[in-house]
């Protein structure tokens, strides 16, 4: 998932021996130094970023988690029970 400032999230799918695995990563307040040697998706002029990098302030990770879970539940038609 790309923003004007770089790659902020990734969705991955792997199928091995008939088993599907999937994952989702969203950089909220991530220390991005580990990404320095990585060229995301092979695009040299687009770095990895975070929500903090895009917004200029660090969002509350728990608030982001609740919003992502609620949005995913709405998209899937699931009424999650979310810890507050």
PDB file of N, CA, C and O in Angstrom, chain B, residues numbered from 101:
ATOM      1  N   UNK B 101       0.865  -1.159   0.000  1.00  0.00           N
ATOM      2  CA  UNK B 101       0.000   0.000   0.000  1.00  0.00           C
ATOM      3  C   UNK B 101       0.911   1.221   0.000  1.00  0.00           C
ATOM      4  O   UNK B 101       1.799   1.350   0.842  1.00  0.00           O
ATOM      5  N   UNK B 102       0.679   2.104  -0.948  1.00  0.00           N
ATOM      6  CA  UNK B 102       1.565   3.238  -1.147  1.00  0.00           C
ATOM      7  C   UNK B 102       0.895   4.570  -0.804  1.00  0.00           C
ATOM      8  O   UNK B 102      -0.307   4.749  -1.000  1.00  0.00           O
ATOM      9  N   UNK B 103       1.702   5.495  -0.289  1.00  0.00           N
ATOM     10  CA  UNK B 103       1.300   6.876  -0.097  1.00  0.00           C
ATOM     11  C   UNK B 103       2.256   7.727  -0.928  1.00  0.00           C
ATOM     12  O   UNK B 103       3.192   7.202  -1.531  1.00  0.00           O
ATOM     13  N   UNK B 104       2.028   9.009  -0.959  1.00  0.00           N
ATOM     14  CA  UNK B 104       2.942   9.898  -1.680  1.00  0.00           C
ATOM     15  C   UNK B 104       4.335   9.889  -1.048  1.00  0.00           C
ATOM     16  O   UNK B 104       5.315  10.215  -1.718  1.00  0.00           O
ATOM     17  N   UNK B 105       4.436   9.522   0.231  1.00  0.00           N
ATOM     18  CA  UNK B 105       5.728   9.496   0.922  1.00  0.00           C
ATOM     19  C   UNK B 105       6.385   8.126   0.926  1.00  0.00           C
ATOM     20  O   UNK B 105       7.504   7.986   1.422  1.00  0.00           O
ATOM     21  N   UNK B 106       5.725   7.118   0.391  1.00  0.00           N
ATOM     22  CA  UNK B 106       6.333   5.792   0.324  1.00  0.00           C
ATOM     23  C   UNK B 106       5.381   4.683   0.721  1.00  0.00           C
ATOM     24  O   UNK B 106       4.189   4.900   0.940  1.00  0.00           O
ATOM     25  N   UNK B 107       5.948   3.476   0.808  1.00  0.00           N
ATOM     26  CA  UNK B 107       5.167   2.277   1.132  1.00  0.00           C
ATOM     27  C   UNK B 107       4.871   2.255   2.626  1.00  0.00           C
ATOM     28  O   UNK B 107       5.786   2.293   3.449  1.00  0.00           O
ATOM     29  N   UNK B 108       3.588   2.192   2.969  1.00  0.00           N
ATOM     30  CA  UNK B 108       3.172   2.272   4.365  1.00  0.00           C
ATOM     31  C   UNK B 108       2.623   0.940   4.895  1.00  0.00           C
ATOM     32  O   UNK B 108       2.592   0.716   6.105  1.00  0.00           O
ATOM     33  N   UNK B 109       2.197   0.069   3.995  1.00  0.00           N
ATOM     34  CA  UNK B 109       1.612  -1.202   4.415  1.00  0.00           C
ATOM     35  C   UNK B 109       1.838  -2.258   3.347  1.00  0.00           C
ATOM     36  O   UNK B 109       2.112  -1.947   2.188  1.00  0.00           O
ATOM     37  N   UNK B 110       1.718  -3.510   3.759  1.00  0.00           N
ATOM     38  CA  UNK B 110       1.879  -4.618   2.827  1.00  0.00           C
ATOM     39  C   UNK B 110       0.877  -5.718   3.155  1.00  0.00           C
ATOM     40  O   UNK B 110       0.538  -5.958   4.313  1.00  0.00           O
ATOM     41  N   UNK B 111       0.426  -6.365   2.116  1.00  0.00           N
ATOM     42  CA  UNK B 111      -0.448  -7.522   2.251  1.00  0.00           C
ATOM     43  C   UNK B 111       0.235  -8.665   1.514  1.00  0.00           C
ATOM     44  O   UNK B 111       0.616  -8.526   0.352  1.00  0.00           O
ATOM     45  N   UNK B 112       0.386  -9.780   2.187  1.00  0.00           N
ATOM     46  CA  UNK B 112       1.080 -10.899   1.570  1.00  0.00           C
ATOM     47  C   UNK B 112       0.239 -12.156   1.577  1.00  0.00           C
ATOM     48  O   UNK B 112      -0.545 -12.392   2.496  1.00  0.00           O
ATOM     49  N   UNK B 113       0.413 -12.965   0.533  1.00  0.00           N
ATOM     50  CA  UNK B 113      -0.272 -14.254   0.424  1.00  0.00           C
ATOM     51  C   UNK B 113       0.749 -15.282  -0.045  1.00  0.00           C
ATOM     52  O   UNK B 113       1.540 -15.017  -0.950  1.00  0.00           O
ATOM     53  N   UNK B 114       0.725 -16.437   0.568  1.00  0.00           N
ATOM     54  CA  UNK B 114       1.605 -17.530   0.167  1.00  0.00           C
ATOM     55  C   UNK B 114       0.801 -18.816   0.138  1.00  0.00           C
ATOM     56  O   UNK B 114       0.002 -19.080   1.036  1.00  0.00           O
ATOM     57  N   UNK B 115       1.012 -19.606  -0.888  1.00  0.00           N
ATOM     58  CA  UNK B 115       0.378 -20.918  -0.969  1.00  0.00           C
ATOM     59  C   UNK B 115       1.493 -21.946  -1.051  1.00  0.00           C
ATOM     60  O   UNK B 115       2.319 -21.902  -1.963  1.00  0.00           O
ATOM     61  N   UNK B 116       1.519 -22.870  -0.104  1.00  0.00           N
ATOM     62  CA  UNK B 116       2.529 -23.918  -0.074  1.00  0.00           C
ATOM     63  C   UNK B 116       1.865 -25.236   0.295  1.00  0.00           C
ATOM     64  O   UNK B 116       1.219 -25.349   1.336  1.00  0.00           O
ATOM     65  N   UNK B 117       2.031 -26.227  -0.568  1.00  0.00           N
ATOM     66  CA  UNK B 117       1.463 -27.558  -0.323  1.00  0.00           C
ATOM     67  C   UNK B 117      -0.036 -27.503  -0.059  1.00  0.00           C
ATOM     68  O   UNK B 117      -0.557 -28.234   0.784  1.00  0.00           O
ATOM     69  N   UNK B 118      -0.720 -26.631  -0.786  1.00  0.00           N
ATOM     70  CA  UNK B 118      -2.165 -26.527  -0.674  1.00  0.00           C
ATOM     71  C   UNK B 118      -2.657 -25.752   0.527  1.00  0.00           C
ATOM     72  O   UNK B 118      -3.860 -25.716   0.787  1.00  0.00           O
ATOM     73  N   UNK B 119      -1.755 -25.130   1.265  1.00  0.00           N
ATOM     74  CA  UNK B 119      -2.129 -24.352   2.443  1.00  0.00           C
ATOM     75  C   UNK B 119      -1.895 -22.863   2.134  1.00  0.00           C
ATOM     76  O   UNK B 119      -0.812 -22.471   1.698  1.00  0.00           O
ATOM     77  N   UNK B 120      -2.917 -22.059   2.364  1.00  0.00           N
ATOM     78  CA  UNK B 120      -2.810 -20.624   2.117  1.00  0.00           C
ATOM     79  C   UNK B 120      -2.482 -19.908   3.417  1.00  0.00           C
ATOM     80  O   UNK B 120      -3.132 -20.121   4.441  1.00  0.00           O
ATOM     81  N   UNK B 121      -1.472 -19.064   3.364  1.00  0.00           N
ATOM     82  CA  UNK B 121      -1.103 -18.217   4.494  1.00  0.00           C
ATOM     83  C   UNK B 121      -1.184 -16.769   4.027  1.00  0.00           C
ATOM     84  O   UNK B 121      -0.883 -16.459   2.874  1.00  0.00           O
ATOM     85  N   UNK B 122      -1.585 -15.908   4.912  1.00  0.00           N
ATOM     86  CA  UNK B 122      -1.710 -14.509   4.527  1.00  0.00           C
ATOM     87  C   UNK B 122      -1.331 -13.619   5.705  1.00  0.00           C
ATOM     88  O   UNK B 122      -1.324 -14.051   6.858  1.00  0.00           O
ATOM     89  N   UNK B 123      -1.021 -12.384   5.392  1.00  0.00           N
ATOM     90  CA  UNK B 123      -0.642 -11.452   6.441  1.00  0.00           C
ATOM     91  C   UNK B 123      -0.833 -10.019   6.003  1.00  0.00           C
ATOM     92  O   UNK B 123      -0.969  -9.722   4.816  1.00  0.00           O
ATOM     93  N   UNK B 124      -0.841  -9.143   6.978  1.00  0.00           N
ATOM     94  CA  UNK B 124      -1.049  -7.721   6.757  1.00  0.00           C
ATOM     95  C   UNK B 124      -0.120  -6.975   7.705  1.00  0.00           C
ATOM     96  O   UNK B 124      -0.073  -7.280   8.897  1.00  0.00           O
ATOM     97  N   UNK B 125       0.608  -6.011   7.190  1.00  0.00           N
ATOM     98  CA  UNK B 125       1.498  -5.199   8.023  1.00  0.00           C
ATOM     99  C   UNK B 125       1.242  -3.726   7.736  1.00  0.00           C
ATOM    100  O   UNK B 125       1.208  -3.307   6.580  1.00  0.00           O
ATOM    101  N   UNK B 126       1.064  -2.953   8.785  1.00  0.00           N
ATOM    102  CA  UNK B 126       0.866  -1.512   8.672  1.00  0.00           C
ATOM    103  C   UNK B 126       1.904  -0.839   9.560  1.00  0.00           C
ATOM    104  O   UNK B 126       1.946  -1.079  10.766  1.00  0.00           O
ATOM    105  N   UNK B 127       2.736   0.000   8.963  1.00  0.00           N
ATOM    106  CA  UNK B 127       3.747   0.724   9.732  1.00  0.00           C
ATOM    107  C   UNK B 127       3.091   1.921  10.409  1.00  0.00           C
ATOM    108  O   UNK B 127       2.713   2.892   9.753  1.00  0.00           O
ATOM    109  N   UNK B 128       2.965   1.839  11.722  1.00  0.00           N
ATOM    110  CA  UNK B 128       2.313   2.902  12.485  1.00  0.00           C
ATOM    111  C   UNK B 128       3.382   3.854  13.029  1.00  0.00           C
ATOM    112  O   UNK B 128       3.456   5.013  12.619  1.00  0.00           O
ATOM    113  N   UNK B 129       4.207   3.357  13.955  1.00  0.00           N
ATOM    114  CA  UNK B 129       5.301   4.157  14.517  1.00  0.00           C
ATOM    115  C   UNK B 129       6.597   3.365  14.411  1.00  0.00           C
ATOM    116  O   UNK B 129       7.439   3.412  15.309  1.00  0.00           O
ATOM    117  N   UNK B 130       6.749   2.655  13.332  1.00  0.00           N
ATOM    118  CA  UNK B 130       7.852   1.729  13.114  1.00  0.00           C
ATOM    119  C   UNK B 130       9.197   2.443  12.973  1.00  0.00           C
ATOM    120  O   UNK B 130       9.301   3.480  12.318  1.00  0.00           O
ATOM    121  N   UNK B 131      10.235   1.859  13.611  1.00  0.00           N
ATOM    122  CA  UNK B 131      11.603   2.328  13.379  1.00  0.00           C
ATOM    123  C   UNK B 131      11.991   1.827  11.990  1.00  0.00           C
ATOM    124  O   UNK B 131      12.143   0.623  11.782  1.00  0.00           O
ATOM    125  N   UNK B 132      12.148   2.728  11.061  1.00  0.00           N
ATOM    126  CA  UNK B 132      12.343   2.370   9.657  1.00  0.00           C
ATOM    127  C   UNK B 132      13.802   2.154   9.265  1.00  0.00           C
ATOM    128  O   UNK B 132      14.081   1.894   8.094  1.00  0.00           O
ATOM    129  N   UNK B 133      14.739   2.252  10.204  1.00  0.00           N
ATOM    130  CA  UNK B 133      16.147   2.104   9.843  1.00  0.00           C
ATOM    131  C   UNK B 133      16.457   0.722   9.275  1.00  0.00           C
ATOM    132  O   UNK B 133      17.345   0.593   8.432  1.00  0.00           O
ATOM    133  N   UNK B 134      15.755  -0.297   9.711  1.00  0.00           N
ATOM    134  CA  UNK B 134      15.987  -1.648   9.177  1.00  0.00           C
ATOM    135  C   UNK B 134      15.611  -1.753   7.700  1.00  0.00           C
ATOM    136  O   UNK B 134      16.072  -2.657   7.004  1.00  0.00           O
ATOM    137  N   UNK B 135      14.782  -0.837   7.227  1.00  0.00           N
ATOM    138  CA  UNK B 135      14.346  -0.851   5.831  1.00  0.00           C
ATOM    139  C   UNK B 135      15.313  -0.110   4.896  1.00  0.00           C
ATOM    140  O   UNK B 135      15.151  -0.156   3.677  1.00  0.00           O
ATOM    141  N   UNK B 136      16.313   0.567   5.462  1.00  0.00           N
ATOM    142  CA  UNK B 136      17.230   1.363   4.635  1.00  0.00           C
ATOM    143  C   UNK B 136      17.817   0.595   3.450  1.00  0.00           C
ATOM    144  O   UNK B 136      17.856   1.146   2.350  1.00  0.00           O
ATOM    145  N   UNK B 137      18.274  -0.644   3.616  1.00  0.00           N
ATOM    146  CA  UNK B 137      18.863  -1.349   2.470  1.00  0.00           C
ATOM    147  C   UNK B 137      17.826  -1.997   1.537  1.00  0.00           C
ATOM    148  O   UNK B 137      18.197  -2.581   0.519  1.00  0.00           O
ATOM    149  N   UNK B 138      16.559  -1.899   1.867  1.00  0.00           N
ATOM    150  CA  UNK B 138      15.507  -2.562   1.090  1.00  0.00           C
ATOM    151  C   UNK B 138      14.952  -1.613   0.035  1.00  0.00           C
ATOM    152  O   UNK B 138      14.709  -0.437   0.304  1.00  0.00           O
ATOM    153  N   UNK B 139      14.757  -2.138  -1.156  1.00  0.00           N
ATOM    154  CA  UNK B 139      14.094  -1.394  -2.227  1.00  0.00           C
ATOM    155  C   UNK B 139      12.684  -1.977  -2.332  1.00  0.00           C
ATOM    156  O   UNK B 139      12.499  -3.029  -2.944  1.00  0.00           O
ATOM    157  N   UNK B 140      11.688  -1.310  -1.745  1.00  0.00           N
ATOM    158  CA  UNK B 140      10.341  -1.889  -1.695  1.00  0.00           C
ATOM    159  C   UNK B 140       9.752  -2.102  -3.086  1.00  0.00           C
ATOM    160  O   UNK B 140       9.674  -1.182  -3.900  1.00  0.00           O
ATOM    161  N   UNK B 141       9.343  -3.334  -3.329  1.00  0.00           N
ATOM    162  CA  UNK B 141       8.722  -3.725  -4.601  1.00  0.00           C
ATOM    163  C   UNK B 141       9.628  -3.404  -5.801  1.00  0.00           C
ATOM    164  O   UNK B 141       9.143  -3.312  -6.929  1.00  0.00           O
ATOM    165  N   UNK B 142      10.927  -3.235  -5.570  1.00  0.00           N
ATOM    166  CA  UNK B 142      11.852  -2.948  -6.649  1.00  0.00           C
ATOM    167  C   UNK B 142      11.763  -1.531  -7.191  1.00  0.00           C
ATOM    168  O   UNK B 142      12.298  -1.240  -8.261  1.00  0.00           O
ATOM    169  N   UNK B 143      11.094  -0.651  -6.466  1.00  0.00           N
ATOM    170  CA  UNK B 143      10.931   0.739  -6.912  1.00  0.00           C
ATOM    171  C   UNK B 143      11.949   1.589  -6.163  1.00  0.00           C
ATOM    172  O   UNK B 143      11.780   1.856  -4.974  1.00  0.00           O
ATOM    173  N   UNK B 144      13.011   2.019  -6.855  1.00  0.00           N
ATOM    174  CA  UNK B 144      14.152   2.659  -6.193  1.00  0.00           C
ATOM    175  C   UNK B 144      13.860   4.044  -5.633  1.00  0.00           C
ATOM    176  O   UNK B 144      14.515   4.455  -4.674  1.00  0.00           O
ATOM    177  N   UNK B 145      12.917   4.769  -6.186  1.00  0.00           N
ATOM    178  CA  UNK B 145      12.690   6.136  -5.715  1.00  0.00           C
ATOM    179  C   UNK B 145      11.508   6.262  -4.760  1.00  0.00           C
ATOM    180  O   UNK B 145      11.012   7.366  -4.532  1.00  0.00           O
ATOM    181  N   UNK B 146      11.056   5.153  -4.204  1.00  0.00           N
ATOM    182  CA  UNK B 146       9.930   5.170  -3.265  1.00  0.00           C
ATOM    183  C   UNK B 146      10.344   4.442  -1.986  1.00  0.00           C
ATOM    184  O   UNK B 146      10.473   3.218  -2.005  1.00  0.00           O
ATOM    185  N   UNK B 147      10.555   5.145  -0.892  1.00  0.00           N
ATOM    186  CA  UNK B 147      10.997   4.515   0.356  1.00  0.00           C
ATOM    187  C   UNK B 147       9.849   3.861   1.116  1.00  0.00           C
ATOM    188  O   UNK B 147       8.688   3.933   0.712  1.00  0.00           O
ATOM    189  N   UNK B 148      10.202   3.229   2.217  1.00  0.00           N
ATOM    190  CA  UNK B 148       9.214   2.720   3.167  1.00  0.00           C
ATOM    191  C   UNK B 148       8.919   3.858   4.138  1.00  0.00           C
ATOM    192  O   UNK B 148       9.829   4.593   4.521  1.00  0.00           O
ATOM    193  N   UNK B 149       7.670   4.010   4.535  1.00  0.00           N
ATOM    194  CA  UNK B 149       7.291   5.063   5.479  1.00  0.00           C
ATOM    195  C   UNK B 149       6.363   4.488   6.547  1.00  0.00           C
ATOM    196  O   UNK B 149       6.111   3.284   6.584  1.00  0.00           O
ATOM    197  N   UNK B 150       5.872   5.345   7.389  1.00  0.00           N
ATOM    198  CA  UNK B 150       4.955   4.945   8.463  1.00  0.00           C
ATOM    199  C   UNK B 150       3.847   5.987   8.566  1.00  0.00           C
ATOM    200  O   UNK B 150       3.916   7.055   7.957  1.00  0.00           O
ATOM    201  N   UNK B 151       2.827   5.654   9.348  1.00  0.00           N
ATOM    202  CA  UNK B 151       1.776   6.639   9.589  1.00  0.00           C
ATOM    203  C   UNK B 151       2.368   7.876  10.261  1.00  0.00           C
ATOM    204  O   UNK B 151       1.982   9.002   9.949  1.00  0.00           O
ATOM    205  N   UNK B 152       3.304   7.663  11.183  1.00  0.00           N
ATOM    206  CA  UNK B 152       3.961   8.791  11.843  1.00  0.00           C
ATOM    207  C   UNK B 152       4.697   9.661  10.821  1.00  0.00           C
ATOM    208  O   UNK B 152       4.659  10.888  10.911  1.00  0.00           O
ATOM    209  N   UNK B 153       5.361   9.036   9.857  1.00  0.00           N
ATOM    210  CA  UNK B 153       6.068   9.784   8.830  1.00  0.00           C
ATOM    211  C   UNK B 153       5.144  10.567   7.922  1.00  0.00           C
ATOM    212  O   UNK B 153       5.479  11.671   7.491  1.00  0.00           O
ATOM    213  N   UNK B 154       3.984  10.004   7.628  1.00  0.00           N
ATOM    214  CA  UNK B 154       3.011  10.684   6.757  1.00  0.00           C
ATOM    215  C   UNK B 154       2.284  11.798   7.505  1.00  0.00           C
ATOM    216  O   UNK B 154       2.087  12.890   6.973  1.00  0.00           O
ATOM    217  N   UNK B 155       1.888  11.510   8.747  1.00  0.00           N
ATOM    218  CA  UNK B 155       1.092  12.475   9.513  1.00  0.00           C
ATOM    219  C   UNK B 155       1.926  13.536  10.222  1.00  0.00           C
ATOM    220  O   UNK B 155       1.424  14.617  10.531  1.00  0.00           O
ATOM    221  N   UNK B 156       3.200  13.232  10.483  1.00  0.00           N
ATOM    222  CA  UNK B 156       4.043  14.166  11.221  1.00  0.00           C
ATOM    223  C   UNK B 156       3.923  14.039  12.722  1.00  0.00           C
ATOM    224  O   UNK B 156       4.640  14.721  13.455  1.00  0.00           O
ATOM    225  N   UNK B 157       3.034  13.183  13.198  1.00  0.00           N
ATOM    226  CA  UNK B 157       2.871  12.893  14.626  1.00  0.00           C
ATOM    227  C   UNK B 157       2.638  11.399  14.779  1.00  0.00           C
ATOM    228  O   UNK B 157       2.155  10.734  13.862  1.00  0.00           O
ATOM    229  N   UNK B 158       2.985  10.886  15.941  1.00  0.00           N
ATOM    230  CA  UNK B 158       2.802   9.459  16.198  1.00  0.00           C
ATOM    231  C   UNK B 158       1.358   9.180  16.613  1.00  0.00           C
ATOM    232  O   UNK B 158       0.913   9.662  17.655  1.00  0.00           O
ATOM    233  N   UNK B 159       0.623   8.411  15.812  1.00  0.00           N
ATOM    234  CA  UNK B 159      -0.741   8.061  16.221  1.00  0.00           C
ATOM    235  C   UNK B 159      -0.711   7.026  17.341  1.00  0.00           C
ATOM    236  O   UNK B 159       0.279   6.316  17.521  1.00  0.00           O
ATOM    237  N   UNK B 160      -1.791   6.954  18.080  1.00  0.00           N
ATOM    238  CA  UNK B 160      -1.916   5.973  19.157  1.00  0.00           C
ATOM    239  C   UNK B 160      -2.084   4.581  18.541  1.00  0.00           C
ATOM    240  O   UNK B 160      -3.076   4.336  17.853  1.00  0.00           O
ATOM    241  N   UNK B 161      -1.131   3.658  18.773  1.00  0.00           N
ATOM    242  CA  UNK B 161      -1.228   2.329  18.169  1.00  0.00           C
ATOM    243  C   UNK B 161      -2.519   1.587  18.517  1.00  0.00           C
ATOM    244  O   UNK B 161      -3.057   0.867  17.676  1.00  0.00           O
ATOM    245  N   UNK B 162      -3.021   1.750  19.739  1.00  0.00           N
ATOM    246  CA  UNK B 162      -4.267   1.070  20.108  1.00  0.00           C
ATOM    247  C   UNK B 162      -5.454   1.632  19.334  1.00  0.00           C
ATOM    248  O   UNK B 162      -6.345   0.881  18.937  1.00  0.00           O
ATOM    249  N   UNK B 163      -5.474   2.934  19.117  1.00  0.00           N
ATOM    250  CA  UNK B 163      -6.555   3.544  18.338  1.00  0.00           C
ATOM    251  C   UNK B 163      -6.489   3.062  16.879  1.00  0.00           C
ATOM    252  O   UNK B 163      -7.519   2.804  16.256  1.00  0.00           O
ATOM    253  N   UNK B 164      -5.274   2.945  16.349  1.00  0.00           N
ATOM    254  CA  UNK B 164      -5.114   2.435  14.975  1.00  0.00           C
ATOM    255  C   UNK B 164      -5.592   0.992  14.900  1.00  0.00           C
ATOM    256  O   UNK B 164      -6.308   0.620  13.971  1.00  0.00           O
ATOM    257  N   UNK B 165      -5.196   0.177  15.877  1.00  0.00           N
ATOM    258  CA  UNK B 165      -5.619  -1.233  15.904  1.00  0.00           C
ATOM    259  C   UNK B 165      -7.136  -1.344  15.919  1.00  0.00           C
ATOM    260  O   UNK B 165      -7.709  -2.121  15.156  1.00  0.00           O
ATOM    261  N   UNK B 166      -7.785  -0.577  16.776  1.00  0.00           N
ATOM    262  CA  UNK B 166      -9.248  -0.635  16.858  1.00  0.00           C
ATOM    263  C   UNK B 166      -9.887  -0.202  15.538  1.00  0.00           C
ATOM    264  O   UNK B 166     -10.858  -0.812  15.091  1.00  0.00           O
ATOM    265  N   UNK B 167      -9.352   0.838  14.917  1.00  0.00           N
ATOM    266  CA  UNK B 167      -9.913   1.322  13.651  1.00  0.00           C
ATOM    267  C   UNK B 167      -9.733   0.296  12.536  1.00  0.00           C
ATOM    268  O   UNK B 167     -10.645   0.081  11.738  1.00  0.00           O
ATOM    269  N   UNK B 168      -8.560  -0.339  12.477  1.00  0.00           N
ATOM    270  CA  UNK B 168      -8.307  -1.353  11.444  1.00  0.00           C
ATOM    271  C   UNK B 168      -9.224  -2.556  11.645  1.00  0.00           C
ATOM    272  O   UNK B 168      -9.817  -3.058  10.689  1.00  0.00           O
ATOM    273  N   UNK B 169      -9.339  -3.011  12.877  1.00  0.00           N
ATOM    274  CA  UNK B 169     -10.196  -4.165  13.169  1.00  0.00           C
ATOM    275  C   UNK B 169     -11.657  -3.844  12.842  1.00  0.00           C
ATOM    276  O   UNK B 169     -12.354  -4.665  12.245  1.00  0.00           O
ATOM    277  N   UNK B 170     -12.116  -2.668  13.228  1.00  0.00           N
ATOM    278  CA  UNK B 170     -13.504  -2.282  12.943  1.00  0.00           C
ATOM    279  C   UNK B 170     -13.749  -2.190  11.438  1.00  0.00           C
ATOM    280  O   UNK B 170     -14.774  -2.659  10.945  1.00  0.00           O
ATOM    281  N   UNK B 171     -12.820  -1.593  10.718  1.00  0.00           N
ATOM    282  CA  UNK B 171     -12.978  -1.451   9.272  1.00  0.00           C
ATOM    283  C   UNK B 171     -12.967  -2.808   8.570  1.00  0.00           C
ATOM    284  O   UNK B 171     -13.761  -3.053   7.662  1.00  0.00           O
ATOM    285  N   UNK B 172     -12.061  -3.686   8.998  1.00  0.00           N
ATOM    286  CA  UNK B 172     -12.016  -5.033   8.419  1.00  0.00           C
ATOM    287  C   UNK B 172     -13.310  -5.775   8.712  1.00  0.00           C
ATOM    288  O   UNK B 172     -13.855  -6.442   7.833  1.00  0.00           O
ATOM    289  N   UNK B 173     -13.807  -5.666   9.938  1.00  0.00           N
ATOM    290  CA  UNK B 173     -15.065  -6.317  10.291  1.00  0.00           C
ATOM    291  C   UNK B 173     -16.220  -5.820   9.439  1.00  0.00           C
ATOM    292  O   UNK B 173     -17.045  -6.611   8.983  1.00  0.00           O
ATOM    293  N   UNK B 174     -16.280  -4.522   9.226  1.00  0.00           N
ATOM    294  CA  UNK B 174     -17.328  -3.954   8.378  1.00  0.00           C
ATOM    295  C   UNK B 174     -17.224  -4.496   6.958  1.00  0.00           C
ATOM    296  O   UNK B 174     -18.227  -4.875   6.353  1.00  0.00           O
ATOM    297  N   UNK B 175     -16.003  -4.530   6.434  1.00  0.00           N
ATOM    298  CA  UNK B 175     -15.800  -5.037   5.062  1.00  0.00           C
ATOM    299  C   UNK B 175     -16.185  -6.504   4.926  1.00  0.00           C
ATOM    300  O   UNK B 175     -16.689  -6.926   3.885  1.00  0.00           O
ATOM    301  N   UNK B 176     -15.947  -7.277   5.976  1.00  0.00           N
ATOM    302  CA  UNK B 176     -16.241  -8.716   5.930  1.00  0.00           C
ATOM    303  C   UNK B 176     -17.628  -9.061   6.461  1.00  0.00           C
ATOM    304  O   UNK B 176     -18.049 -10.217   6.408  1.00  0.00           O
ATOM    305  N   UNK B 177     -18.336  -8.055   6.972  1.00  0.00           N
ATOM    306  CA  UNK B 177     -19.658  -8.310   7.534  1.00  0.00           C
ATOM    307  C   UNK B 177     -19.586  -9.025   8.880  1.00  0.00           C
ATOM    308  O   UNK B 177     -20.469  -9.814   9.217  1.00  0.00           O
ATOM    309  N   UNK B 178     -18.541  -8.751   9.639  1.00  0.00           N
ATOM    310  CA  UNK B 178     -18.323  -9.395  10.940  1.00  0.00           C
ATOM    311  C   UNK B 178     -18.416  -8.349  12.038  1.00  0.00           C
ATOM    312  O   UNK B 178     -17.831  -7.273  11.918  1.00  0.00           O
ATOM    313  N   UNK B 179     -19.147  -8.649  13.110  1.00  0.00           N
ATOM    314  CA  UNK B 179     -19.245  -7.756  14.253  1.00  0.00           C
ATOM    315  C   UNK B 179     -18.264  -8.265  15.308  1.00  0.00           C
ATOM    316  O   UNK B 179     -18.614  -9.093  16.148  1.00  0.00           O
ATOM    317  N   UNK B 180     -17.027  -7.757  15.251  1.00  0.00           N
ATOM    318  CA  UNK B 180     -15.983  -8.186  16.180  1.00  0.00           C
ATOM    319  C   UNK B 180     -16.298  -7.720  17.591  1.00  0.00           C
ATOM    320  O   UNK B 180     -16.986  -6.719  17.791  1.00  0.00           O
ATOM    321  N   UNK B 181     -15.791  -8.450  18.552  1.00  0.00           N
ATOM    322  CA  UNK B 181     -15.787  -7.980  19.929  1.00  0.00           C
ATOM    323  C   UNK B 181     -14.409  -7.375  20.155  1.00  0.00           C
ATOM    324  O   UNK B 181     -13.416  -8.102  20.180  1.00  0.00           O
ATOM    325  N   UNK B 182     -14.330  -6.065  20.320  1.00  0.00           N
ATOM    326  CA  UNK B 182     -13.054  -5.370  20.428  1.00  0.00           C
ATOM    327  C   UNK B 182     -12.838  -4.931  21.854  1.00  0.00           C
ATOM    328  O   UNK B 182     -13.707  -4.305  22.461  1.00  0.00           O
ATOM    329  N   UNK B 183     -11.655  -5.267  22.398  1.00  0.00           N
ATOM    330  CA  UNK B 183     -11.282  -4.773  23.731  1.00  0.00           C
ATOM    331  C   UNK B 183     -11.077  -3.273  23.635  1.00  0.00           C
ATOM    332  O   UNK B 183     -10.494  -2.778  22.670  1.00  0.00           O
ATOM    333  N   UNK B 184     -11.551  -2.560  24.626  1.00  0.00           N
ATOM    334  CA  UNK B 184     -11.361  -1.108  24.634  1.00  0.00           C
ATOM    335  C   UNK B 184     -10.185  -0.704  25.468  1.00  0.00           C
ATOM    336  O   UNK B 184      -9.888   0.485  25.579  1.00  0.00           O
TER     337      UNK B 184
END
